[in-house]
Amino acid sequence: MRNGELLSVAEKEFDVLITADQNLEYQQNMNHFDISVIVLVASDNRLPTLEPLIPALHNALKTIQSHEIINIES
């Protein structure tokens, strides 16, 4: 699925999309979608690399606002 399709499908079922795609906000006009996005910024998307970001992800999920994009870095 391409990003635009993914966002269209996701916005119907979810409030937040969590992704490691650091270019998503530059590839899509997020104002067209009713979903917030959390981007996990890491050198790769392997679990050992992403695990240290989990506490910050958890906190971001508690505070994220509608249509907001949050980047989480180590």
C-alpha angles and dihedrals in degrees: 000000000000119000096258091051092045092052092048092052095041095051090061093058108022141046096208134033116206114203143159091214101116092186098054096100090050094047097048135044097236091196087076092062131068096218138092122229134214114195118203105213110206140133090256139355099248116129096244089054094047099042095082088058094059098091091052090045090053091052092046091053089057095053109027115126129215113286092005123141116208124187115206117199133175 
